[in-house]
Amino acid sequence: MNIRAYNVIYLFVLAVSFCTTPFNLSATEDDNSEDETVTLEIQIDDNIKTEVLTPEIPIELTIETEETVSENVDDIPTVYIPQDNEVEQIDITQSAEQPPLNILNDVVQPGELRELNWSAGQSFSGKTVKPSVLVVRGLKSGSVLCLVASIHGDELNGIEIVRRVVRNLKPLEVNGTVIGVPIINIFGFTGNTRYLPDRRDLNRYFPGNPRGSAASRIAYLFFTQIVNHCEYVVDFHTGSFKRNNLPQLRADMNVEKVREFVEHFGSVAVLHKSGHGKSLRAAATRAGIPTVAFELGQPGTLQEEYVESGIKTIDSLIRNLGILKRFRLWFDPQPVYYGSRWIRVNSGGILSSRIKIGSKVKKGDLLGYIINPLTTEEKEILAPVNGRILGMALNQFMLPGYAAFHIGISADTSTMVEEEQSQDNEENEEDESDESDESDEEPENGGSIDTSDEEEFH
């Protein structure tokens, strides 16, 4: 229904409400008003009621009670209703509280959902690669939240979470802005691989270098084109190389703004990790943008149960940030783990787990077996500490030293820094460089690449 027809109906409603006595009703247009308002005047005896309407409605109307109505058809009051092609479009941006967003050489107006593209460099054919960016700009001012996924090309759960969350937002209900990037590593995604074509891990090269390696250049483009527009960032991940992760946040709880950001997520588990120095999470946090990694599920497959869990968590986040005003309840407390430990196997064979992801364990509990398929020998894997299973390898072939279970260890906030330093010292003494250098991500069973010759890697 157009705005003029709506106001004509409103006019009749007012008329009927005063039909107990004779009255006069008229509408006049204000030629001096910029928005072409209409003043509606109703006179009943000596009382005058005035209403101001926004459309331009040329109405002259007089209604009388049944006692004085003429039988002459010409005396029946009439109303002129403008045709649709006569109605001017209403610009909703006039009521916007925040300005348009200038991003990616484009302008997103308040009240819009736009699909844009960022430049991820060139393909082997020399053509510019332009992955999609979804931008929702609300009418009212508020936080700028960025949801990004697939920095590792084989991690699919985050792609679907970002797509569904952003697509389901209604711009007129949003306070602030939500920017969604479903796929960062488009090269890895199209090749069904974790890495870039040169086997480098993109999440080890932020904030990037415009004259560096291919990974450094892509990281630089993404950081300057997207991340610099964000006030908060959620970076979605899954386990790597046949591992499954319990839904959890990886966050540097030493940073006050990050701690405050984490509190908005609801009941999801939190693992304190400062992160690899060249990861997107660490680089953005250093730039003053609170950033967390949201781990859930396993790579190479789309897991609907984890997608639904992630959407629920992000739904809670955007409401708690005030981006949406709808109400949601979370009853469970938020568990925070200020330490963790990877349990490695000491024998080769086939892993057979006896524990479920998310389970709480005590020191000495049976986690699983390493089975020797040639001798039928079984070797127990026992929990060395109390904690909760945050991640675990899928049942598979394993060599001595492979990581099988990831246990989160609860700790008092006051001892957080001491435990982290102690854990780092232990890892250095044991020469576990894959974990100490990449502390925000589980070690890779047979999937790592030597990047020691890359000047930006440390």
Secondary structure, 3 states (H helix, E strand, C coil): CCHHHHHHHHHHHHHHHCCCCCEEEEEEECCCCCCCCEEEEEEECCEEEEEEECCCCCCEEEECCHHHCCCCHHHCCCCCCCCHHHCCCCCHHHHCCCCCEEECCEEECCCEEEEEECCCCECCCCCECCCEEEEEECCEEEEEEEEECCCCCCCCHHHHHHHHHHHCCCHHHCEEEEEEECCCCHHHHHCCCCCCCCCCCHHHCCCCCCCCCHHHHHHHHHHHHCHHHCCEEEEEECCCCCEEEEEEEEECCCCHHHHHHHHHHCCCEEEECCCCCCCHHHHHHHCCCCEEEEEEECCCCCCHHHHHHHHHHHHHHHHHCCCCCCCCCCCCCCCEEEEEEEEECCCCEEEEECCCCCCEECCCCEEEEEECCCCCCEEEEECCCCEEEEEEECCCEECCCCEEEEEEEECCHHHHHHHHHHHHHHHHHCCCHHHHHCCCCCCCCCCCCCCCCCCCCC
